Amino acid sequence: MRVLDSHLHLWDPELLHYPWLEGPLAWLFAETEIEHARLPSATTEKAVFVQAGTIDDDFLDEVRWVSELAPRIGVVGIVAGARLDRGTDTTAHLEGLAAEPLVVGVRHDLQAEADGLAVSAAFVTGARGVAAREWTFDACVRESQLPEIARLAGAVPELRMVLDHLGKPQVGTADAPVAPSMEWVRDLDDLARHPNVWCKLSGLPAEAGGDWSAAQLEPFLDAAADAFGVERLMWGSDWPVSVIGPAEEGDPHAPADGSPMYQATARSRWADAVRDWAERRGHDTDALFWDNAESFYRIGQRSASVVEERPRRGIRFLGWLRGDRG
């Protein structure tokens, strides 16, 4: 099975600044780490990197760092960090990103922003600047913000948007599952009425705190398929955010106090869960795991040459030992 992971993170806290990192996530996650998390079922594996919450001043440095790693990791596109509400500063930043050949889109992380920002005049202007460059926009929001994203989609219909993590609905845990709320289903349906909006099947394990089951999350996958159709869905791992939780059974590094830790097989378990769901429903797995992400991000033929020709700039890399992360 070919896999184009539509939502992969990488970070290096010694190189860039990530104010939100804490606990088992506050480590290096880069070249060595992703090699330990490869998908056994994948015959070919590529990825789209999505900005990882650096400070604003590091947005461009993050793109350059990931571009250095890209040939060895298999990154074929970058969704760069951007503030779309800064007027001329936004324009200048987009111009800087345009010099980076792997950039295919941007993300202004909206989940913690004030209500109304995504439909403000400044933000809409910035979004139109993204669309003018034929880039995409990743919408990372909470479920209560879905109506606002629908309004943005209506205001800038030329902007190709993708909803990260299905809008982060409440899902409960494996032992205490929460069914999709009527409000979330309604707002997801309303958003999907905009043909320029797609959706990532990603992030639900993180919403469950790493304590999830396939049966628990399948109703959310069904709702997304009903709303968007399989042709506007794409699989994403949300690695490593979605691989933190209770220790997996038999893990010799499990902390004695039961605190959350890195789950070595969680990325492959999520891929298997979505693939198995899709096969049982008769959905096109090639579309979900490769074709749709390739089409949305317009990667196609440009990716191989861009990745292979990118010159190295000598940024240093650190290793990672699995046992050091308990």
C-alpha positions as CSV (number, residue, x, y, z in Angstrom):
1,M,0.0,0.0,0.0
2,R,1.3,3.4,-0.9
3,V,1.1,6.0,1.9
4,L,1.3,9.7,1.6
5,D,1.0,10.9,5.2
6,S,-0.9,14.2,4.9
7,H,0.0,15.4,8.4
8,L,3.5,14.7,9.8
9,H,5.3,16.9,12.4
10,L,9.0,17.1,13.1
11,W,10.8,19.3,15.6
12,D,14.1,20.0,17.3
13,P,13.8,22.0,20.6
14,E,17.5,22.7,20.5
15,L,17.3,24.4,17.1
16,L,13.9,26.1,17.2
17,H,11.5,27.4,19.8
18,Y,8.2,25.6,20.6
19,P,6.4,27.2,23.6
20,W,3.8,24.4,23.8
21,L,6.1,21.4,24.1
22,E,6.1,19.6,27.4
23,G,6.4,16.1,28.8
24,P,7.2,13.2,26.4
25,L,6.8,15.5,23.4
26,A,9.6,17.9,24.5
27,W,12.3,15.9,22.8
28,L,13.8,15.7,19.3
29,F,11.5,14.2,16.7
30,A,13.3,14.1,13.4
31,E,15.1,11.7,11.0
32,T,16.0,8.9,13.4
33,E,12.7,9.0,15.3
34,I,10.5,8.7,12.2
35,E,12.6,5.8,11.0
36,H,11.5,3.9,14.1
37,A,7.9,4.7,13.4
38,R,7.6,3.6,9.7
39,L,4.5,1.8,8.6
40,P,5.1,-2.0,8.1
41,S,2.2,-2.2,5.6
42,A,3.5,0.6,3.4
43,T,5.3,-0.3,0.1
44,T,6.0,3.4,-0.5
45,E,5.9,6.1,2.2
46,K,6.1,9.8,1.7
47,A,4.8,12.7,3.8
48,V,3.6,16.3,4.0
49,F,5.1,18.2,6.9
50,V,2.8,20.5,8.8
51,Q,4.2,23.4,10.8
52,A,4.8,22.4,14.4
53,G,3.9,25.4,16.5
54,T,7.2,27.3,16.6
55,I,7.3,30.9,17.6
56,D,6.4,33.2,14.7
57,D,10.1,34.3,14.2
58,D,11.0,30.7,13.5
59,F,8.5,30.0,10.8
60,L,10.9,30.4,7.9
61,D,13.8,28.7,9.7
62,E,11.5,25.7,10.3
63,V,10.8,25.4,6.6
64,R,14.6,25.5,5.8
65,W,15.3,22.9,8.5
66,V,12.7,20.5,7.2
67,S,13.8,21.1,3.7
68,E,17.3,19.8,4.8
69,L,15.7,16.7,6.2
70,A,13.3,16.1,3.4
71,P,15.3,13.9,1.0
72,R,16.1,11.4,3.8
73,I,12.7,11.4,5.5
74,G,10.5,11.4,2.4
75,V,8.9,14.8,2.9
76,V,7.5,15.9,-0.4
77,G,5.6,19.1,0.7
78,I,5.7,21.6,3.5
79,V,2.7,23.4,5.1
80,A,4.5,26.4,6.6
81,G,3.6,28.4,9.6
82,A,2.1,31.9,8.8
83,R,0.2,34.7,10.4
84,L,-2.5,35.7,7.9
85,D,-3.8,38.7,9.9
86,R,-0.7,40.9,9.8
87,G,-1.2,43.0,6.6
88,T,2.0,43.9,4.9
89,D,4.0,41.7,7.2
90,T,1.9,38.7,6.0
91,T,2.6,39.7,2.4
92,A,6.3,39.9,3.1
93,H,6.3,36.5,4.9
94,L,4.4,34.8,2.0
95,E,7.0,36.3,-0.4
96,G,9.8,34.7,1.7
97,L,8.0,31.4,1.7
98,A,7.7,31.5,-2.1
99,A,11.5,31.1,-2.3
100,E,11.2,27.7,-0.7
101,P,10.4,25.1,-3.3
102,L,8.8,22.5,-1.0
103,V,6.2,24.9,0.4
104,V,2.7,23.8,-0.8
105,G,0.6,25.6,1.8
106,V,0.4,27.4,5.1
107,R,-1.2,27.0,8.4
108,H,-2.2,29.8,10.8
109,D,-3.1,27.7,13.9
110,L,-6.5,29.0,14.8
111,Q,-7.5,26.6,17.7
112,A,-6.5,29.1,20.4
113,E,-7.4,32.3,18.6
114,A,-10.2,34.6,19.5
115,D,-13.6,34.1,17.9
116,G,-14.0,36.0,14.7
117,L,-10.3,36.2,13.7
118,A,-10.6,33.8,10.7
119,V,-13.3,36.0,9.1
120,S,-11.8,39.4,10.0
121,A,-10.9,41.7,7.1
122,A,-7.2,41.3,7.7
123,F,-7.3,37.5,7.8
124,V,-9.5,37.2,4.7
125,T,-7.0,39.4,2.8
126,G,-4.2,37.2,3.9
127,A,-6.1,34.1,2.9
128,R,-6.6,35.6,-0.6
129,G,-2.9,36.1,-0.8
130,V,-2.4,32.4,-0.1
131,A,-4.9,31.4,-2.8
132,A,-3.3,33.8,-5.3
133,R,-0.1,31.7,-4.9
134,E,-2.1,28.5,-5.5
135,W,-1.2,27.3,-2.0
136,T,-3.5,25.5,0.4
137,F,-4.6,26.4,3.9
138,D,-4.7,23.9,6.8
139,A,-7.5,24.8,9.3
140,C,-6.6,23.6,12.7
141,V,-9.6,24.5,14.9
142,R,-11.8,23.2,17.7
143,E,-15.2,21.9,16.9
144,S,-16.9,25.1,18.1
145,Q,-15.0,27.0,15.4
146,L,-16.3,25.0,12.5
147,P,-19.0,27.5,11.6
148,E,-16.3,30.2,11.3
149,I,-14.2,28.1,9.0
150,A,-17.3,27.6,6.8
151,R,-17.7,31.4,6.7
152,L,-14.1,31.7,5.6
153,A,-14.6,29.1,2.9
154,G,-17.5,31.1,1.6
155,A,-15.6,34.4,1.7
156,V,-12.5,33.0,-0.2
157,P,-13.9,30.2,-2.4
158,E,-10.8,30.1,-4.5
159,L,-8.7,29.0,-1.4
160,R,-8.3,25.2,-1.1
161,M,-8.7,24.4,2.6
162,V,-8.4,21.2,4.6
163,L,-9.8,20.6,8.0
164,D,-7.2,19.2,10.4
165,H,-8.2,16.4,12.7
166,L,-11.9,16.5,11.8
167,G,-12.2,19.7,13.8
168,K,-11.1,18.0,17.0
169,P,-14.4,16.6,18.2
170,Q,-14.8,15.1,21.7
171,V,-14.3,11.4,21.3
172,G,-13.8,10.1,24.9
173,T,-11.6,7.1,25.5
174,A,-11.6,3.4,24.6
175,D,-13.3,2.6,27.9
176,A,-15.6,5.6,27.9
177,P,-16.3,6.5,24.3
178,V,-18.3,9.6,23.3
179,A,-20.6,9.4,20.3
180,P,-20.4,12.2,17.7
181,S,-22.4,15.1,18.9
182,M,-25.3,16.4,16.7
183,E,-23.8,19.8,16.7
184,W,-20.4,18.5,15.4
185,V,-22.1,16.4,12.7
186,R,-24.3,19.4,11.6
187,D,-21.3,21.8,11.5
188,L,-19.2,19.3,9.6
189,D,-21.9,18.8,7.0
190,D,-22.2,22.6,6.6
191,L,-18.5,23.0,6.1
192,A,-18.4,20.1,3.6
193,R,-21.0,21.9,1.4
194,H,-18.1,24.2,0.3
195,P,-16.4,22.2,-2.5
196,N,-13.0,23.9,-1.8
197,V,-12.8,22.3,1.7
198,W,-11.3,18.8,2.3
199,C,-10.8,16.9,5.6
200,K,-8.0,15.0,7.2
201,L,-8.6,11.7,9.0
202,S,-6.0,12.6,11.6
203,G,-5.6,13.6,15.2
204,L,-8.4,11.6,16.8
205,P,-6.0,9.4,18.8
206,A,-4.6,12.6,20.4
207,E,-8.2,13.8,21.2
208,A,-8.6,10.5,23.1
209,G,-5.4,11.1,25.1
210,G,-3.8,8.1,23.3
211,D,-6.3,5.8,24.9
212,W,-8.5,4.8,21.9
213,S,-9.9,1.9,20.0
214,A,-10.9,1.5,16.3
215,A,-14.5,0.8,17.3
216,Q,-14.6,4.0,19.3
217,L,-13.4,6.2,16.5
218,E,-15.2,4.7,13.5
219,P,-18.4,6.7,13.9
220,F,-16.4,9.9,13.4
221,L,-14.8,8.4,10.3
222,D,-18.3,7.5,9.0
223,A,-19.5,11.0,9.7
224,A,-16.6,12.5,7.7
225,A,-17.1,10.2,4.8
226,D,-20.9,11.0,4.7
227,A,-20.1,14.7,4.8
228,F,-17.1,15.0,2.4
229,G,-17.3,11.9,0.3
230,V,-14.2,9.7,0.1
231,E,-12.8,11.9,-2.7
232,R,-12.2,14.8,-0.2
233,L,-10.7,12.8,2.7
234,M,-7.0,12.0,3.3
235,W,-5.2,10.0,6.0
236,G,-2.8,11.7,8.3
237,S,-0.8,10.3,11.2
238,D,-0.4,13.5,13.3
239,W,2.9,12.0,14.4
240,P,4.2,12.4,17.0
241,V,1.4,14.3,18.7
242,S,-1.0,11.4,18.3
243,V,1.4,8.7,19.6
244,I,1.5,9.9,23.2
245,G,-0.6,8.2,25.9
246,P,-0.7,5.2,28.2
247,A,2.1,2.7,27.8
248,E,1.4,0.0,25.2
249,E,1.1,-3.5,26.5
250,G,4.5,-5.1,27.1
251,D,6.5,-1.9,26.7
252,P,9.6,-2.4,28.9
253,H,10.0,1.3,29.2
254,A,6.6,1.9,30.8
255,P,6.9,4.4,33.6
256,A,6.0,3.1,37.0
257,D,3.6,6.0,37.8
258,G,1.5,5.4,34.7
259,S,2.3,8.8,33.2
260,P,1.9,9.3,29.4
261,M,4.7,8.2,27.2
262,Y,5.6,7.6,23.5
263,Q,3.7,4.7,22.0
264,A,6.0,2.9,19.6
265,T,3.3,1.3,17.4
266,A,0.5,4.0,17.6
267,R,1.3,5.5,14.1
268,S,0.9,2.1,12.4
269,R,-2.1,1.2,14.5
270,W,-3.9,4.3,13.4
271,A,-3.0,3.6,9.7
272,D,-4.3,0.0,10.1
273,A,-7.5,1.2,11.8
274,V,-8.4,3.6,9.0
275,R,-7.4,1.1,6.3
276,D,-9.5,-1.6,7.9
277,W,-12.5,0.7,8.3
278,A,-12.2,1.8,4.7
279,E,-12.0,-1.7,3.3
280,R,-15.0,-2.8,5.3
281,R,-17.0,0.2,4.0
282,G,-15.8,-0.4,0.4
283,H,-14.0,2.9,0.3
284,D,-11.0,3.5,-2.0
285,T,-7.9,3.0,0.2
286,D,-5.6,4.3,-2.5
287,A,-7.5,7.6,-2.6
288,L,-7.5,7.9,1.2
289,F,-3.8,7.1,1.7
290,W,-2.2,8.6,-1.4
291,D,-4.2,10.1,-4.3
292,N,-6.3,12.6,-2.4
293,A,-3.4,14.2,-0.6
294,E,-1.3,14.3,-3.7
295,S,-4.1,16.0,-5.6
296,F,-5.0,18.5,-2.8
297,Y,-1.5,19.6,-2.2
298,R,-0.7,19.4,-5.9
299,I,2.5,17.5,-5.3
300,G,2.5,15.1,-8.2
301,Q,5.5,15.3,-10.5
302,R,7.1,18.3,-8.8
303,S,7.9,16.6,-5.6
304,A,10.6,14.2,-6.6
305,S,12.8,16.7,-8.4
306,V,12.4,19.4,-5.8
307,V,13.3,17.0,-2.9
308,E,16.3,15.4,-4.7
309,E,17.8,18.7,-5.9
310,R,17.5,20.6,-2.6
311,P,21.1,21.5,-1.5
312,R,22.1,20.6,2.0
313,R,23.1,23.4,4.4
314,G,24.9,21.5,7.1
315,I,22.3,21.7,9.9
316,R,23.3,19.1,12.6
317,F,21.1,16.2,13.6
318,L,20.8,14.5,16.9
319,G,20.0,10.8,17.5
320,W,17.4,9.4,19.7
321,L,17.3,6.2,21.9
322,R,13.9,4.8,22.5
323,G,14.7,4.0,26.1
324,D,15.6,7.5,27.0
325,R,12.1,8.7,26.6
326,G,10.2,6.9,29.3
